[in-house]
Amino acid sequence: MVDRSSTGALKAEVPHLAIYYRRYADWLRAHLRVRFGADLADDLVQEAYLRLVPYRPEQIRSPKSLLLRIASNLALDGLAREGVRRRYQQTATPQVEALDSPHETLLLKQILQAMPEKDRGVFLLSRFGGLTHAQIASRLGIAVKTVEWRMARALKHCDVHLRR
């Protein structure tokens, strides 16, 4: 529950955001389109203004500079995360492509078919879908601990079948 004093403070903060938006949003969007592309620019503008909410008007000496810095940092963080994701996928891909022979492919299919369905789903999303445990939990509507438990069982299942 929000008390009245914090509601009053929030109402006092919002007008400066509206003023900054009217003054600088088009400028910021145009600048970001040149630098990061049109698709990303609108999202960055919106997120940059959301990041201004904690600032009081007297804390902002140069709104244009602050908005540009926030938006640029957001874009660069996003690009860095995308690079990490791409590198992870590239390192995971050779493991999947290592199944060169029909025998290996058949063995993998047999192991997966013998695996309990719930464990198989988690295993496939993790190893071939490239999802994290948190992403799998969110997609399946289960707890992260449940994903970890199912993944451990799936790996144990693979280990047992590969040792035969």
matplotlib code that plots the C-alpha trace (Angstrom):
import matplotlib.pyplot as plt

x = [0.0, 1.3, 1.0, -0.3, 3.0, 4.8, 1.8, 2.2, 5.9, 5.3, 2.8, 5.4, 8.0, 5.9, 5.5, 9.2, 9.2, 6.4, 8.2, 11.4, 9.5, 7.9, 11.2, 13.6, 11.9, 12.0, 15.6, 16.6, 14.7, 16.4, 19.8, 19.3, 17.9, 21.1, 23.3, 21.3, 18.6, 14.9, 13.7, 15.7, 15.3, 11.7, 12.3, 15.4, 13.6, 10.8, 13.2, 15.4, 12.4, 11.5, 15.0, 14.5, 11.7, 14.0, 15.7, 14.4, 14.3, 17.0, 19.3, 19.2, 21.5, 21.6, 18.5, 19.7, 23.1, 21.5, 18.9, 21.5, 23.8, 21.1, 19.8, 23.3, 24.2, 20.9, 21.7, 25.3, 24.2, 21.7, 24.3, 26.7, 24.1, 23.3, 27.0, 27.3, 24.2, 25.6, 28.9, 27.2, 25.1, 28.2, 30.0, 26.9, 26.4, 29.5, 28.3, 25.0, 26.7, 29.2, 26.6, 28.1, 27.2, 23.8, 24.8, 25.3, 22.0, 20.1, 21.7, 20.7, 17.1, 16.9, 18.3, 15.8, 12.8, 13.6, 13.8, 10.8, 8.8, 9.1, 12.8, 13.2, 11.4, 13.7, 16.8, 15.8, 15.1, 18.4, 20.8, 19.2, 17.1, 19.9, 17.6, 18.7, 17.1, 15.2, 13.9, 12.8, 11.0, 9.2, 8.2, 7.0, 5.4, 7.5, 10.0, 13.7, 14.5, 12.2, 14.0, 17.4, 16.0, 14.6, 17.8, 19.9, 17.7, 18.0, 21.8, 21.9, 19.7, 22.1, 25.1, 23.5, 22.6, 26.0, 27.9, 26.1]
y = [0.0, 3.5, 6.2, 9.6, 11.3, 9.1, 9.6, 13.3, 13.0, 10.9, 13.4, 16.1, 14.1, 13.2, 16.8, 17.2, 13.9, 15.1, 18.3, 16.5, 14.1, 16.9, 18.7, 15.9, 12.7, 13.4, 14.6, 11.5, 9.1, 10.6, 10.4, 6.8, 5.8, 6.9, 5.1, 1.9, 1.6, 2.5, -0.8, -0.3, 3.5, 3.6, 1.0, 2.9, 6.2, 4.6, 2.8, 5.9, 8.0, 5.2, 5.4, 9.1, 8.4, 8.2, 11.5, 14.8, 17.8, 19.5, 16.5, 16.8, 19.5, 18.5, 16.4, 15.8, 14.5, 12.3, 10.9, 10.1, 8.5, 6.3, 5.3, 4.6, 2.5, 0.5, -0.2, -1.2, -3.5, -5.1, -5.5, -7.0, -9.5, -10.4, -11.1, -13.3, -15.2, -15.7, -16.9, -19.4, -20.7, -21.0, -23.0, -25.2, -25.9, -28.1, -30.5, -30.9, -31.1, -33.7, -36.4, -37.2, -40.8, -42.4, -44.6, -41.6, -40.0, -43.3, -43.7, -40.1, -40.8, -44.0, -42.3, -39.4, -41.7, -43.8, -40.7, -39.7, -37.1, -34.2, -34.8, -35.0, -31.6, -29.9, -31.5, -30.5, -26.9, -26.7, -28.5, -27.9, -24.8, -22.9, -21.8, -21.1, -22.9, -19.7, -19.4, -23.1, -22.6, -19.6, -21.3, -24.5, -22.7, -24.6, -23.7, -23.3, -26.0, -28.4, -27.6, -28.4, -31.6, -32.8, -31.8, -33.8, -36.8, -36.4, -36.2, -39.2, -41.0, -40.1, -41.2, -44.6, -45.3, -44.2, -46.5, -49.6]
z = [0.0, -0.9, 1.7, 0.8, 1.3, -1.3, -3.7, -3.4, -4.1, -7.1, -8.5, -8.0, -9.9, -13.0, -14.4, -15.0, -16.9, -19.1, -19.8, -20.6, -22.9, -24.9, -25.2, -25.9, -27.0, -30.7, -30.5, -28.5, -30.8, -33.9, -32.4, -31.3, -34.7, -36.4, -33.8, -33.1, -35.7, -35.8, -34.2, -31.1, -30.8, -29.6, -26.9, -25.7, -25.5, -23.4, -21.1, -20.8, -19.5, -17.1, -15.7, -15.0, -12.5, -9.4, -10.3, -8.7, -11.1, -9.1, -9.7, -13.5, -14.7, -18.4, -19.3, -22.9, -21.8, -19.1, -21.4, -24.1, -21.6, -20.1, -23.6, -24.8, -21.8, -22.2, -25.9, -25.2, -22.3, -24.7, -27.4, -24.9, -23.7, -27.3, -27.9, -24.9, -26.0, -29.5, -28.2, -25.9, -28.8, -31.0, -28.3, -27.7, -31.4, -32.1, -29.4, -31.2, -34.6, -33.3, -34.1, -37.5, -37.8, -38.1, -35.2, -32.9, -34.0, -33.4, -30.0, -29.0, -30.2, -28.2, -25.0, -25.4, -26.1, -23.0, -20.8, -18.8, -20.7, -18.1, -17.8, -21.6, -22.1, -19.6, -21.2, -24.7, -23.8, -22.0, -24.3, -27.7, -27.0, -25.2, -22.4, -18.8, -15.9, -15.1, -18.6, -18.7, -15.4, -16.7, -19.9, -18.2, -15.2, -12.7, -10.0, -10.9, -8.3, -10.2, -13.4, -11.7, -10.3, -13.6, -15.4, -12.9, -13.5, -17.3, -17.1, -14.9, -17.4, -20.2, -18.2, -17.4, -21.0, -22.4, -20.0, -21.3]

ax = plt.figure().add_subplot(projection="3d")
ax.plot(x, y, z, "-o")
ax.set_aspect("equal")
plt.show()
